[in-house]
């Protein structure tokens, strides 16, 4: 079976333009004058995201792919790259999340950092590793859970604990495997503020589950298509063998 046979395609109208989206993270757009197909993965010169020129403006490839394979974009949500690679626009690597969840799951590491872990740096005054979790509230940056350790890894784990309590997704942690089976109940009282935060978190989780469900349906559909193609190839091969034996 050829490699291109494994690629699933879906056609949509995006920003008034017909576009064919492919499961390898590429798209095909069409020349207005000649209707000639132009296949591309997009250019990544704009903020590291792959973009294409459509209808007089730059459009993000990951947003187009997400709409084709996951569903229409919802107001207030962003398209997140699950593995943190902004150039990996395959449907299974995309999902809709809130801006805060997207920021918390951001995987890129700052330049000039002294540690291999996120949220960890060397404090020259204390001669120890410092673990800090940063989050944004109303657009302002806040630091939580600053702690100092002799071990760089211990500082990273301490930072992850605070980050998880603040609602960071697993991909926003240094050691997500340590938190897979752990719940983080609120033990500080059921205030109105905490209740609203819990409701918002639950709504976000529900939307993420729905997105993952759509992705699962897409994967099942893709497997069925591949199975159908294999069955057809098997039938043709059997027919050729029968003809050769005559």
For each residue, the residues with C-beta under 8 A, 3 or more apart:
1: 5 6 226 229 230 233
2: 5
3: 6 7
4: 7
5: 1 2 226 229
6: 1 3 226
7: 3 4 22 23 24
8: 22 23 218 221 222 225
9: 20 21 22 23 28
10: 20 21 68 69
11: 18 19 20 21 68
12: 18 19 21 64 67 68
13: 16 17 18 19
14: 17 19 54 59 64 67
15: 54 55 57 59
16: 13 55
17: 13 14 29 54 55
18: 11 12 13 29 30
19: 11 12 13 14 27 28 29 54 64 68
20: 9 10 11 27 28 29 37
21: 9 10 11 12 27 64 65 68 69
22: 7 8 9 25 26 27 28
23: 7 8 9 69 90 91 222
24: 7 90
25: 22 41 61 65 88 89 90 91 93
26: 22 39 40 41 42 61 89
27: 19 20 21 22 39 40 41 42 52 61 64 65
28: 9 19 20 22 37 38 39 40
29: 17 18 19 20 37 38 40 52 54
30: 18 35 36 37 38
31: 34 35 36 37 38
32: 35
33:
34: 31
35: 30 31 32
36: 30 31
37: 20 28 29 30 31
38: 28 29 30 31
39: 26 27 28
40: 26 27 28 29 52
41: 25 26 27 50 61 87 89
42: 26 27 50 51 52 61 89
43: 46 50 51 52
44: 48 49 50 51 86 87
45: 51
46: 43 49 51 58
47:
48: 44 86 87
49: 44 46 60 61 62 86
50: 41 42 43 44 60 61 62 86 87 89
51: 42 43 44 45 46 58 59 60 61
52: 27 29 40 42 43 58 59 61 64
53: 56 57 58 59
54: 14 15 17 19 29 57 58 59
55: 15 16 17
56: 53
57: 15 53 54
58: 46 51 52 53 54
59: 14 15 51 52 53 54 63 64
60: 49 50 51 63 64 79
61: 25 26 27 41 42 49 50 51 52 64 65 89
62: 49 50 65 66 79 81 86 89 94
63: 59 60 66 67 73 79
64: 12 14 19 21 27 52 59 60 61 67 68
65: 21 25 27 61 62 68 69 89 90 91 94
66: 62 63 69 70 71 73 79 91 94 95 96
67: 12 14 63 64 70 71 72 73
68: 10 11 12 19 21 64 65 91
69: 10 21 23 65 66 91 94 214 215 218
70: 66 67 91 94 95 96 211 214 215 218
71: 66 67 96 211 214
72: 67
73: 63 66 67 77 79 96
74: 77 96 207
75:
76: 98 99
77: 73 74 96 97 98 207
78: 96 97 98 99 102
79: 60 62 63 66 73 94 95 96
80: 94 95 96 97 101 102 105
81: 62 84 85 86 88 89 93 94
82: 92 93 94 95 171
83: 88 93 107 171
84: 81 105 106 107 108 171
85: 81 88 93
86: 44 48 49 50 62 81
87: 41 44 48 50
88: 25 81 83 85 93
89: 25 26 41 42 50 61 62 65 81 93 94
90: 23 24 25 65 93 94
91: 23 25 65 66 68 69 70 94 215 218
92: 82 215 218 219
93: 25 81 82 83 85 88 89 90
94: 62 65 66 69 70 79 80 81 82 89 90 91
95: 66 70 79 80 82 208 211 212 215
96: 66 70 71 73 74 77 78 79 80 207 208 211
97: 77 78 80 101 102 105 169 204 207 208
98: 76 77 78 101 102 200 204 207
99: 76 78 102 103
100: 103 104 136 167
101: 80 97 98 104 105 167 169 204 208
102: 78 80 97 98 99 105 106
103: 99 100 106 136
104: 100 101 135 163 166 167 168 169 172
105: 80 84 97 101 102 168 169 171 172
106: 84 102 103 172
107: 83 84 118 171 172
108: 84
109: 113 118
110: 113
111:
112:
113: 109 110 120 121
114: 121 122
115: 120 121 122 129 152 155 156
116: 152
117: 120 152 153 155 156 159 174
118: 107 109 156 159 172 173 174
119: 131 132 133 134 156 159 160 163 174
120: 113 115 117 129 130 131 132 152 155 156 159 174
121: 113 114 115 129 130 132
122: 114 115 128 129 130
123: 126 127 128 129 130 148
124: 127
125:
126: 123 130 148
127: 123 124
128: 122 123 148 149 150 155
129: 115 120 121 122 123 148 149 150 151 152 154 155
130: 120 121 122 123 126 146 147 148 149 155
131: 119 120 145 146 147 148 149 154 155 156 157 158 159 162
132: 119 120 121 143 144 145 146 159
133: 119 143 144 145 159 162 163 166 168
134: 119 141 142 143 144
135: 104 141 142 144 166
136: 100 103 139 140 141 142
137: 140 142
138:
139: 136
140: 136 137
141: 134 135 136
142: 134 135 136 137
143: 132 133 134 146
144: 132 133 134 135 162 166
145: 131 132 133 158 159 161 162
146: 130 131 132 143
147: 130 131 155 158 159
148: 123 126 128 129 130 131 155
149: 128 129 130 131 152 154 155 158
150: 128 129 154
151: 129 154 155
152: 115 116 117 120 129 149 155 156
153: 117 156 157
154: 129 131 149 150 151 157 158
155: 115 117 120 128 129 130 131 147 148 149 151 152 158 159
156: 115 117 118 119 120 131 152 153 159 160 174 175
157: 131 153 154 160 161 174 175 178
158: 131 145 147 149 154 155 161 162
159: 117 118 119 120 131 132 133 145 147 155 156 162 163 174
160: 119 156 157 163 164 173 174 175 178 179
161: 145 157 158 164 165
162: 131 133 144 145 158 159 165 166
163: 104 119 133 159 160 166 168 172 173
164: 160 161 167 168 173 179 182 184
165: 161 162 184
166: 104 133 135 144 162 163
167: 100 101 104 164 197 201
168: 104 105 133 163 164 172 173
169: 97 101 104 105 172 173
170: 173 176 179 180
171: 82 83 84 105 107 176
172: 104 105 106 107 118 163 168 169
173: 118 160 163 164 168 169 170 176 178 179
174: 117 118 119 120 156 157 159 160
175: 156 157 160 178 179
176: 170 171 173 179 180
177: 180
178: 157 160 173 175 182
179: 160 164 170 173 175 176 182
180: 170 176 177
181:
182: 164 178 179
183:
184: 164 165
185:
186: 189 190 194 198
187:
188: 191 194
189: 186 194
190: 186 194 195
191: 188 194 195
192: 195 196
193: 196 197
194: 186 188 189 190 191 197 198
195: 190 191 192 198 199
196: 192 193 199 200
197: 167 193 194 200 201
198: 186 194 195 201 202
199: 195 196 202 203
200: 98 196 197 203 204
201: 167 197 198 204 205
202: 198 199 205 206
203: 199 200 206 207
204: 97 98 101 200 201 207 208
205: 201 202 208 209
206: 202 203 209 210
207: 74 77 96 97 98 203 204 210 211
208: 95 96 97 101 204 205 211 212
209: 205 206 212 213
210: 206 207 213 214
211: 70 71 95 96 207 208 214 215
212: 95 208 209 215 216
213: 209 210 216 217
214: 69 70 71 210 211 217 218
215: 69 70 91 92 95 211 212 218 219
216: 212 213 219 220
217: 213 214 220 221
218: 8 69 70 91 92 214 215 221 222
219: 92 215 216 222 223
220: 216 217 223 224
221: 8 217 218 224 225
222: 8 23 218 219 225 226
223: 219 220 226 227
224: 220 221 227 228
225: 8 221 222 228 229
226: 1 5 6 222 223 229 230
227: 223 224 230 231
228: 224 225 231 232
229: 1 5 225 226 232 233
230: 1 226 227 233 234
231: 227 228 234 235
232: 228 229 235 236
233: 1 229 230 236 237
234: 230 231 237 238
235: 231 232 238 239
236: 232 233 239 240
237: 233 234 240 241
238: 234 235 241 242
239: 235 236 242 243
240: 236 237 243 244
241: 237 238 244 245
242: 238 239 245 246
243: 239 240 246
244: 240 241
245: 241 242
246: 242 243
